[in-house]
Amino acid sequence: MSRLMLGVLASGRGSNLQAILDAIRHGQLRAEVGVVISNHKEAEALARARSLPIPDVFIDPSLYASRSDYDAALVQVLKAHQVELVVLAGYMRLLTPALIGPYRNRIINIHPSLLPAFPGLHAQAQALAYGVKVSGCTVHFVDEEVDHGPIVAQTAVPVLEGDTEESLSARILEQEHRLFPCMLQLYADGKLRIEGRKVSIHE
């Protein structure tokens, strides 16, 4: 059977990228990472890709006049590598219609909160400041608004007495590494259906 071609966008260390690669290697995810793209030249995610080797591409934001121009260049790279599903794995840039349009309902993200609570940056710190008792992570499709698209799945993580942003983040990240590859496999199997804001799983 053919494998789903993934294009992974990452800005940092790429731990979710590594979880995806591990799931592929262990036969838990029938997919292939066709390219890893970053907006940071020294991103560890690029080094992870390079060591395998998987094509790694740094696109320098300073060379583009606008975010739309940047995303248009990104689309060219994704298409050149025949990417079918765009995976955001710690990608710290807002997407524009120049990218969302060509890959409508084919961009998926994982966010470290139970959306719609605490979108945007520092979600774990937001959760602690608000005093919630439960946080977690959310896999969702991406639309034009920040951390807003249709939700695929969520995993709850208790907030413990004395938690710091670092300790809560570490426990949430463990669940991200479990949840994200599983949801990518459901997509690869053609089992996810988007109807408005609702995502259903079809066996």
Secondary structure, DSSP 8 states (H G I E B T S, - for coil): ---EEEEEE-SS--HHHHHHHHHHHTTS--EEEEEEEESSTT-HHHHHHHTTT--EEE--GGG-SSHHHHHHHHHHHHHHTT-SEEEESS--S---HHHHTTTTT-EEEEESS-TTSS-SS-HHHHHHHHT-SEEEEEEEE--SSTT-S-EEEEEEEE--TT--HHHHHHHHHHHHHHHHHHHHHHHHTT-EEEETTEEEE--
